[in-house]
């Protein structure tokens, strides 16, 4: 079994090892699975009831739930490469209950509205399990929960505050551990505490996205791959091969949104880079622990994420940094090689809040801005888009999902270049500096540098 880990950056081996890394344009998951057989591109102009732009998790889940709710709908999915080419096939394999923007929604809409949003996310993890079982999708899902660790006094203070906040949002089954209890689960160097939630699992995202694509096709959904959409406007999705006309046009493009006409500043495309180690020996796994196969995160400002597996190009400097992070957490793995490195592009709104919207006056809808928490959030977004369309078309009324506070959330655009580039690179440099400062002190307070970066980020 390998371990997979990553971190976000704008754009994890010592110098000799970096040159031996399989560092291609596909993820570790696709390197294992192999690329899917290509589907036919759009042949010419076409018509549908719903056209979905993007063949990742958001688009495929939306097609799935819409077709289940209304089998008579003619649904067409347009994908520029192949299903799962983007973040859906390049992520770290975390299925968990986090959602970008919950705390902001609590401030704007009230605490109880945010509690309802969190409850929906908790239930979403179980919903993905359910559909995978019903559809016979073997995605290597293991529900070990999510363990987030603290390795400095400042991180421990943030971890305890985070734990209490999660309890206040209704997550009563979350647990807080000290250093000894943390080590009993996984032996992370210098870990002084951790918090664990059962609402999480590791999975193979490519197996899930490929299985989902096959499931929607079996329901009668049409998928055209190698079909880039260049412009979205009311009732039209424009491609080089023709235009698909439909009453509803749904934008499900996440980190690739900036390539659409008029959307360059809608969401920031941000790289998330990952490495996978070579398979570890039984003795190495014994030294690490991790028998529960929890997904693993930390309380650093420039945070990392990792999982223990069932079995765009990354910059060499990033590979170096990720391997250094791996060895800082698990020094007992010194000498283990990095076998694969890759990056994925995620979408970041200006206020770091995910959103789902249907404009009833135009029939245009969209969902995204998951800021790296999309494996589960895409499912909730898709079910919500389905309910919004059902409501708008008179097939049903309002539902619990259509009343969630992220529905219709409006976000201002990012600053124009080069201001955006300068701000984002400066933000992450400041977060990394804050982490370095905290590692060198016993102070329990978070570095003031992190608060400066938060203000720049708009968090």
C-alpha positions in Angstrom: 0.0 0.0 0.0 1.2 3.5 -0.8 0.6 6.7 1.0 -0.8 9.8 -0.8 -0.3 13.3 0.5 -0.5 16.9 -0.8 -0.9 20.5 -0.2 -2.3 23.6 -2.0 -0.2 26.2 -3.6 -0.3 28.8 -6.4 1.2 27.7 -9.4 6.3 16.5 -1.8 12.1 13.9 -2.5 15.5 15.2 -2.1 17.3 16.3 -5.2 18.3 12.8 -6.5 14.8 11.3 -5.9 13.0 14.1 -7.6 14.6 13.1 -10.9 13.2 9.6 -10.7 9.6 10.6 -10.0 6.9 9.7 -12.5 5.9 13.2 -13.1 3.4 13.2 -16.0 0.2 14.9 -16.7 -2.1 12.3 -15.1 -2.7 11.5 -11.5 -1.5 8.5 -9.5 -5.1 7.2 -9.7 -5.2 7.3 -13.5 -1.7 5.8 -13.6 -3.0 2.8 -11.7 -6.4 2.6 -13.5 -5.4 3.5 -17.0 -7.1 6.2 -19.0 -10.7 5.5 -20.0 -11.8 4.7 -23.6 -12.7 8.0 -25.2 -16.3 8.9 -25.8 -17.4 10.6 -29.0 -17.3 14.4 -29.2 -20.4 16.5 -30.1 -21.0 15.8 -33.8 -23.1 19.0 -34.5 -25.7 21.3 -33.2 -28.0 19.5 -30.7 -30.9 20.1 -28.4 -31.6 18.9 -24.8 -33.7 19.7 -21.8 -30.6 20.2 -19.6 -27.0 20.7 -20.8 -24.3 20.3 -18.2 -20.8 21.8 -18.9 -18.2 19.7 -17.2 -17.8 15.9 -16.8 -16.4 15.9 -13.2 -18.1 15.0 -10.0 -20.5 18.1 -10.0 -21.7 17.5 -13.6 -22.0 13.7 -13.3 -23.7 13.8 -9.9 -26.2 16.4 -11.2 -26.9 14.3 -14.3 -27.4 11.3 -12.1 -29.9 12.8 -9.7 -31.8 14.7 -12.4 -32.3 11.5 -14.5 -33.3 9.6 -11.4 -35.9 12.3 -10.5 -37.2 12.8 -14.0 -36.3 9.9 -16.4 -37.9 11.7 -19.3 -35.4 14.6 -19.3 -32.9 14.7 -22.2 -29.6 15.5 -20.5 -26.3 16.1 -22.3 -22.9 16.4 -20.6 -20.1 18.2 -22.4 -16.6 17.6 -21.2 -13.5 19.2 -22.7 -11.1 16.2 -22.2 -12.6 13.1 -20.5 -14.7 12.6 -17.5 -12.6 13.1 -14.4 -9.8 14.8 -16.2 -9.8 17.8 -13.8 -9.9 17.9 -10.0 -12.3 15.0 -9.8 -9.6 12.6 -10.9 -6.6 14.5 -9.4 -7.6 15.0 -5.8 -6.2 13.3 -2.7 -9.1 10.9 -2.2 -10.7 12.6 0.8 -14.4 12.2 1.1 -15.3 14.2 4.2 -17.9 16.6 5.6 -16.1 19.9 5.3 -17.6 22.7 3.2 -15.9 26.0 2.2 -17.6 29.0 3.7 -19.8 27.6 6.5 -18.5 30.1 9.1 -19.3 33.0 6.8 -22.8 31.7 6.2 -23.2 31.5 10.0 -22.3 35.2 10.3 -24.6 36.2 7.4 -27.6 33.9 7.8 -27.4 32.9 11.5 -25.9 29.9 13.4 -28.9 27.6 12.9 -28.7 28.0 9.1 -25.1 26.9 9.2 -26.0 24.0 11.5 -28.4 22.8 8.8 -25.7 23.1 6.2 -23.3 21.1 8.3 -25.9 18.4 8.9 -26.5 18.1 5.2 -22.7 17.7 4.7 -22.6 14.9 7.3 -25.4 13.1 5.6 -23.7 13.6 2.2 -20.8 11.4 3.1 -23.2 8.5 3.8 -25.1 9.3 0.6 -22.0 8.8 -1.5 -21.5 5.4 0.2 -25.2 4.6 -0.6 -25.0 5.4 -4.3 -21.7 3.6 -4.7 -23.2 0.4 -3.2 -26.5 0.7 -5.2 -24.7 1.3 -8.5 -22.0 -1.4 -7.9 -19.1 1.1 -7.9 -16.1 -0.3 -6.2 -14.1 2.8 -5.3 -11.9 1.4 -2.5 -14.0 3.3 0.0 -13.0 2.9 3.6 -14.7 4.9 6.4 -11.9 5.5 8.8 -13.0 9.1 9.5 -10.8 12.2 9.4 -8.0 12.8 11.9 -6.5 16.3 12.1 -3.3 16.7 14.1 -1.5 19.5 15.9 2.3 19.6 16.2 3.0 22.9 17.8 1.4 24.8 20.8 -0.2 27.3 18.4 -1.6 24.5 16.3 -2.9 22.8 19.4 -4.7 26.0 20.4 -6.3 26.2 16.9 -7.2 22.5 17.0 -9.0 22.8 20.3 -10.9 25.9 19.1 -11.8 24.1 15.8 -13.0 21.0 17.8 -15.3 23.2 19.9 -16.6 25.0 16.9 -17.4 21.7 15.2 -19.3 20.6 18.3 -21.3 23.8 18.2 -22.4 23.1 14.6 -23.9 19.8 15.7 -21.1 17.3 15.2 -21.6 15.6 18.6 -19.8 12.4 17.5 -16.4 14.2 17.1 -13.6 13.2 19.5 -10.6 15.1 20.9 -7.3 13.2 21.6 -4.2 14.1 23.5 -0.6 13.1 22.4 -0.8 9.5 23.6 -4.2 8.8 22.1 -3.1 10.4 18.8 0.0 8.1 18.7 -2.2 5.1 19.2 -4.0 5.9 15.9 -1.0 7.2 13.9 2.5 8.0 14.9 3.0 11.5 13.6 6.3 13.1 14.8 5.8 15.8 17.5 2.0 15.4 17.4 0.6 16.9 20.7 -3.1 16.4 20.0 -5.7 15.6 17.4 -9.5 15.7 16.6 -11.4 12.9 14.8 -14.7 12.8 13.1 -16.4 9.6 11.7 -17.8 11.6 8.8 -15.0 10.9 6.4 -13.5 8.2 4.2 -10.6 7.5 1.9 -11.4 6.5 -1.6 -10.0 6.1 -5.1 -11.6 9.2 -6.9 -11.0 7.8 -10.4 -12.8 4.6 -9.7 -15.7 6.7 -8.3 -15.9 9.2 -11.2 -15.5 6.5 -13.9 -18.2 4.4 -12.2 -20.5 7.4 -12.0 -20.0 8.2 -15.7 -21.0 4.6 -16.6 -24.0 4.8 -14.3 -25.4 8.0 -15.8 -24.9 6.6 -19.3 -26.8 3.5 -18.3 -29.7 5.8 -17.2 -29.8 7.4 -20.7 -27.6 10.5 -20.3 -25.5 11.5 -23.3 -21.9 12.3 -22.6 -19.7 14.0 -25.2 -16.0 14.1 -24.4 -13.2 16.1 -26.2 -15.8 18.9 -26.5 -14.6 22.1 -25.0 -17.3 24.7 -24.3 -16.1 28.2 -25.1 -19.1 30.2 -24.1 -22.2 29.8 -21.9 -25.2 32.0 -22.4 -28.9 31.6 -21.7 -30.2 28.4 -23.5 -26.8 27.9 -25.3 -23.6 26.0 -24.7 -21.2 26.9 -27.5 -18.5 24.5 -28.7 -16.2 24.4 -31.7 -18.4 21.6 -33.1 -21.8 23.0 -32.6 -24.1 24.6 -30.1 -26.3 22.6 -27.6 -29.5 24.5 -26.9 -31.5 23.7 -23.7 -33.8 25.6 -21.3 -31.2 24.9 -18.5 -27.5 25.3 -18.9 -25.4 24.3 -15.9 -21.8 25.4 -15.4 -19.9 22.7 -13.5 -16.3 23.6 -14.4 -14.7 24.4 -11.0 -11.0 25.3 -11.6 -11.5 25.6 -15.4 -14.2 28.2 -15.1 -11.7 31.0 -15.9 -11.3 29.7 -19.4 -14.9 30.4 -20.3 -15.8 33.7 -22.0 -16.6 36.4 -19.4 -15.5 34.3 -16.4 -11.8 35.0 -16.1 -12.2 36.6 -12.7 -15.1 34.5 -11.4 -13.0 31.8 -9.6 -9.3 31.7 -9.0 -7.7 28.5 -10.5 -5.4 27.2 -7.8 -3.0 24.2 -7.9 -3.2 21.4 -5.4 -0.1 19.3 -5.6 0.3 15.7 -4.4 2.9 12.9 -4.2 2.5 9.2 -3.7 5.2 7.1 -2.1 6.4 3.8 -3.3 4.6 0.9 -1.5 5.6 0.7 2.1 6.7 -2.6 3.7 4.8 -4.2 6.5 7.6 -3.1 8.9 7.3 0.5 7.8 3.5 0.5 8.2 4.0 -0.9 11.7 6.3 2.0 12.5 3.7 4.5 11.3 0.5 2.9 12.6 -2.5 4.2 10.7 -4.4 0.9 11.0 -7.7 2.7 11.0 -6.8 4.2 7.6 -8.1 7.6 8.6 -7.6 10.5 6.2 -5.0 12.8 7.8 -4.8 16.5 7.9 -3.1 19.1 10.1 -3.6 22.5 11.7 -0.9 24.3 9.8 -1.9 27.5 7.9 -0.5 26.0 4.7 -2.2 22.7 5.5 -1.5 19.2 4.2 -3.7 16.2 3.6 -2.9 12.5 3.3 -4.4 9.1 3.0 -3.3 5.5 3.0 -4.3 4.0 -0.3 -5.8 0.6 -1.1 -3.0 -0.5 -3.1 -0.7 19.3 -15.1 2.9 18.7 -14.2 4.2 19.3 -10.6 7.1 21.6 -10.2 10.3 19.9 -8.8 10.5 22.5 -6.0 7.0 21.5 -5.0 7.9 17.8 -4.9 10.9 18.6 -2.8 8.7 20.5 -0.3 6.1 17.8 -0.1 8.7 15.1 0.5 10.3 17.3 3.2 6.8 17.6 4.8 6.3 13.8 4.6 9.6 13.2 6.4 8.9 15.8 9.0 5.6 14.0 9.9 7.0 10.5 9.5 10.8 10.6 10.0 10.7 6.8 10.2 10.1 6.8 6.4 13.5 8.3 5.6 14.7 6.6 2.4 11.2 5.9 1.0 11.0 7.1 -2.6 8.3 9.3 -4.1 6.8 7.2 -7.0 4.4 9.7 -8.5 3.7 13.4 -8.4 0.9 15.4 -9.9 -1.3 18.5 -9.6 -4.9 19.3 -9.9 -6.7 22.7 -10.3 -9.4 23.7 -7.9 -11.7 26.7 -7.9 -11.4 29.5 -5.3 -14.1 32.2 -5.0 -13.0 35.6 -3.7 -14.7 35.0 -0.3 -13.6 31.3 -0.2 -17.3 30.2 -0.1 -18.7 27.4 -2.2 -22.0 28.1 -3.8 -24.9 26.6 -5.8 -27.2 28.8 -7.9 -30.0 28.6 -10.5 -31.0 31.9 -12.1 -34.6 31.3 -12.8 -34.8 34.3 -15.2 -32.2 32.8 -17.6 -32.1 29.1 -16.8 -28.3 29.4 -16.1 -27.1 27.4 -13.1 -23.7 26.7 -11.5 -22.1 25.1 -8.5 -18.5 25.1 -7.3 -15.9 27.1 -5.6 -15.2 24.1 -3.3 -11.7 25.3 -2.4 -10.4 21.7 -2.3 -13.3 20.1 -0.4 -15.2 19.0 -3.4 -15.3 15.2 -3.3 -18.3 15.2 -1.0 -19.5 18.8 -1.5 -20.1 18.1 -5.3 -22.7 15.5 -4.3 -24.7 17.9 -2.1 -24.3 20.6 -4.8 -25.7 18.3 -7.4 -28.7 17.2 -5.4 -29.4 20.9 -4.7 -29.2 21.8 -8.4 -31.6 18.9 -9.1 -34.1 20.3 -6.5 -33.8 23.8 -7.9 -34.5 22.7 -11.4 -37.4 20.5 -10.2 -38.8 23.5 -8.4 -38.3 25.9 -11.3 -39.9 23.6 -13.8 -42.9 22.9 -11.5 -42.0 19.3 -10.8 -41.8 19.9 -7.1 -41.7 22.6 -4.5 -39.0 24.0 -2.2 -37.0 21.4 -0.3 -34.6 21.4 2.7 -31.7 21.6 0.3 -33.0 24.6 -1.7 -33.3 26.5 1.6 -29.6 26.0 2.6 -27.7 29.2 3.1 -25.2 28.6 0.3 -27.9 28.6 -2.3 -27.8 31.8 -4.4 -24.8 33.1 -2.5 -23.3 36.0 -4.5 -19.5 36.5 -4.7 -17.6 39.5 -6.1 -15.0 38.8 -8.7 -11.2 38.6 -8.1 -9.0 41.6 -8.8 -7.6 41.9 -12.3 -4.0 40.8 -13.0 -1.4 41.3 -11.9 -3.0 42.3 -8.6 -4.6 38.9 -8.2 -1.3 37.1 -8.9 0.7 39.3 -6.4 -2.0 39.0 -3.7 -2.3 35.2 -3.9 1.4 34.4 -4.1 2.0 36.9 -1.2 -0.8 35.3 0.8 0.7 31.8 0.6 4.2 33.0 1.2 2.9 34.7 4.4 1.1 31.5 5.5 4.3 29.5 5.1 6.2 32.1 7.0 3.6 31.9 9.8 4.1 28.2 10.0 7.8 28.5 10.2 7.6 31.1 13.0 5.2 28.9 15.0 7.5 25.9 14.7 10.2 27.9 16.3 8.3 29.0 19.4 6.3 27.6 22.3 3.7 30.3 22.1 0.1 29.1 21.9 -1.0 32.2 19.9 -1.3 32.0 16.2 1.3 34.0 14.3 0.2 37.6 13.4 1.5 36.8 9.9 -1.4 34.4 9.5 -4.0 37.0 10.4 -2.4 39.4 7.8 -2.7 36.6 5.2 -6.4 36.0 6.3 -7.2 39.6 5.6 -5.5 39.5 2.2 -7.4 36.3 1.4 -10.8 37.7 2.4 -11.4 34.8 4.7 
